[in-house]
Amino acid sequence: MKHIPNILSTIRLLMIPLFVVAYFNYSAYVAAVIYVVAWLTDALDGYLARRNNWVTDIGKLLDPLADKLMQITAAVCFTVDNLLFLTVLIPLVIKEFIMLFGGMLVIKRQKVVVQAHWYGKLATVVIFVGAFVRLLVRNNLAVDITVCAVILSMLVFSLLMYYFKIFRGKYNETIRKQ
């Protein structure tokens, strides 16, 4: 039973190509339904893992991986339609590489896997809502600009919070070995 959250994360990973096919070959509304179902599996796997103490190290990696890949995939799809979304796609990819690098340093040096914190979860929700709005309201420059600005602000906020509160704060890490 404790593997149910990991199974849900795997299902979410498998939904990514379905999202792309729906977005480009059917309609944004079909893609929106897939996106919402993926988000619901994310909420459910997190709830089950915490409620039943089914948190595993693989789940700590698999769950955010599925989230980030879905977010990046949505940003790529949006960028194909409107290059304005490069203002989200590029910082999103850079942020995730920084987070991956920082997480790997903490694993190597501290022997622990960093779990998500409220600011990371808030960023995930903001990105989800922004993408959902974009899926429902297309070809509206004001909506696109607003979605990009809000998501970009949240990306910067969450990256700074992880750096100062976790990487530098909790684990007292720097890029150079001291």
C-alpha positions as CSV (number, residue, x, y, z in Angstrom):
1,M,0.0,0.0,0.0
2,K,2.8,2.4,0.8
3,H,3.8,2.5,-2.9
4,I,0.4,3.9,-4.0
5,P,1.8,7.5,-4.0
6,N,4.7,6.5,-6.2
7,I,2.3,4.7,-8.6
8,L,0.3,7.9,-8.8
9,S,3.4,9.9,-9.6
10,T,4.3,7.4,-12.3
11,I,0.8,7.8,-13.8
12,R,1.3,11.5,-13.7
13,L,4.6,11.1,-15.7
14,L,2.7,9.0,-18.3
15,M,0.1,11.7,-18.6
16,I,2.7,14.2,-19.9
17,P,2.7,12.8,-23.5
18,L,-1.1,12.6,-23.4
19,F,-1.2,16.3,-22.5
20,V,1.0,17.2,-25.5
21,V,-1.0,15.2,-27.9
22,A,-4.2,16.7,-26.6
23,Y,-2.9,20.3,-26.7
24,F,-1.7,20.1,-30.3
25,N,-4.1,17.7,-31.8
26,Y,-7.4,18.1,-30.0
27,S,-8.1,21.2,-28.0
28,A,-6.8,23.1,-25.1
29,Y,-9.9,22.1,-23.2
30,V,-9.0,18.4,-23.5
31,A,-5.5,19.3,-22.4
32,A,-6.9,21.2,-19.5
33,V,-8.8,18.1,-18.3
34,I,-5.6,16.0,-18.5
35,Y,-3.8,18.8,-16.7
36,V,-6.4,18.9,-13.9
37,V,-6.4,15.1,-13.5
38,A,-2.6,15.1,-13.3
39,W,-2.8,17.8,-10.6
40,L,-5.4,15.8,-8.7
41,T,-3.1,12.8,-8.7
42,D,-0.4,15.0,-7.3
43,A,-2.6,16.2,-4.5
44,L,-3.8,12.7,-3.8
45,D,-0.3,11.1,-3.7
46,G,0.9,13.9,-1.4
47,Y,-2.1,13.5,0.9
48,L,-1.8,9.7,1.0
49,A,1.9,9.8,1.6
50,R,1.7,12.2,4.5
51,R,-1.5,10.9,6.0
52,N,-0.4,7.3,6.1
53,N,3.4,7.9,6.6
54,W,4.1,6.4,3.1
55,V,6.8,8.9,2.4
56,T,9.7,7.2,0.6
57,D,13.0,8.6,-0.7
58,I,12.0,7.6,-4.2
59,G,8.7,9.4,-3.7
60,K,10.6,12.5,-2.6
61,L,12.3,12.5,-6.0
62,L,9.6,11.0,-8.2
63,D,6.7,13.4,-7.1
64,P,8.5,16.7,-7.8
65,L,10.0,15.2,-11.0
66,A,6.6,14.5,-12.3
67,D,5.4,18.0,-11.3
68,K,8.3,19.7,-12.9
69,L,8.2,17.8,-16.1
70,M,4.5,18.6,-16.5
71,Q,5.2,22.2,-15.8
72,I,8.0,22.4,-18.3
73,T,6.0,20.5,-20.9
74,A,3.1,23.0,-20.5
75,A,5.5,25.9,-20.8
76,V,7.0,24.4,-23.9
77,C,3.5,24.0,-25.4
78,F,2.6,27.6,-24.5
79,T,5.9,28.9,-26.0
80,V,5.1,27.2,-29.3
81,D,1.9,29.2,-29.4
82,N,3.3,32.5,-28.0
83,L,7.0,33.3,-27.6
84,L,6.2,35.5,-24.6
85,F,6.2,32.2,-22.6
86,L,9.9,32.0,-23.1
87,T,9.9,34.4,-20.2
88,V,8.5,31.5,-18.1
89,L,10.1,28.6,-19.8
90,I,13.8,29.7,-19.6
91,P,13.6,30.7,-15.9
92,L,11.7,27.6,-15.0
93,V,14.3,25.3,-16.6
94,I,17.1,27.3,-15.0
95,K,15.4,27.2,-11.6
96,E,14.9,23.5,-11.8
97,F,18.5,22.9,-12.8
98,I,19.6,25.0,-9.8
99,M,17.3,23.1,-7.5
100,L,18.6,19.8,-8.9
101,F,22.2,20.8,-8.4
102,G,21.5,22.1,-4.9
103,G,19.6,19.0,-4.0
104,M,22.4,16.7,-5.3
105,L,24.9,18.7,-3.2
106,V,22.8,18.2,-0.1
107,I,22.4,14.5,-0.8
108,K,26.1,14.1,-1.4
109,R,27.2,16.1,1.6
110,Q,24.4,15.7,4.1
111,K,23.1,12.3,3.1
112,V,19.4,13.5,3.1
113,V,16.9,14.2,0.4
114,V,15.4,17.7,0.7
115,Q,11.6,17.6,0.8
116,A,9.3,20.2,-0.6
117,H,8.4,23.1,1.6
118,W,5.4,25.4,1.6
119,Y,6.9,27.9,-0.8
120,G,7.7,25.2,-3.3
121,K,4.2,23.9,-3.0
122,L,2.8,27.4,-3.4
123,A,4.9,27.8,-6.6
124,T,3.5,24.5,-7.9
125,V,-0.1,25.7,-7.2
126,V,0.5,29.1,-8.8
127,I,2.1,27.5,-11.9
128,F,-0.8,25.1,-12.1
129,V,-3.4,27.8,-11.9
130,G,-1.6,30.0,-14.4
131,A,-1.3,27.1,-16.8
132,F,-4.9,26.2,-16.3
133,V,-6.0,29.8,-17.0
134,R,-3.8,29.8,-20.1
135,L,-5.4,26.6,-21.3
136,L,-8.9,28.1,-20.9
137,V,-8.2,31.6,-22.2
138,R,-6.0,31.5,-25.3
139,N,-5.0,34.2,-27.7
140,N,-5.4,36.9,-25.1
141,L,-2.3,39.0,-24.7
142,A,-3.3,40.5,-21.4
143,V,-4.0,37.1,-19.8
144,D,-0.7,35.8,-21.2
145,I,1.3,38.7,-19.8
146,T,-0.4,38.4,-16.4
147,V,0.2,34.6,-16.3
148,C,3.8,35.0,-17.2
149,A,4.4,37.8,-14.7
150,V,2.8,36.0,-11.8
151,I,4.6,32.7,-12.6
152,L,7.9,34.4,-13.0
153,S,7.5,36.2,-9.7
154,M,6.7,32.9,-8.0
155,L,9.7,31.1,-9.5
156,V,12.0,33.8,-8.2
157,F,10.4,33.8,-4.8
158,S,10.5,30.0,-4.3
159,L,14.1,29.8,-5.6
160,L,15.3,32.5,-3.2
161,M,13.4,30.9,-0.3
162,Y,14.9,27.5,-1.0
163,Y,18.4,29.0,-1.2
164,F,18.3,31.1,1.9
165,K,16.1,28.9,4.2
166,I,17.2,25.4,3.1
167,F,20.5,25.4,1.2
168,R,22.3,28.2,3.1
169,G,20.0,28.1,6.2
170,K,19.2,24.6,7.3
171,Y,22.1,22.8,5.7
172,N,24.7,25.7,5.7
173,E,25.8,24.7,2.3
174,T,27.8,26.7,-0.3
175,I,28.7,25.8,-3.8
176,R,32.4,25.5,-2.9
177,K,33.3,22.9,-0.4
178,Q,34.5,24.6,2.8
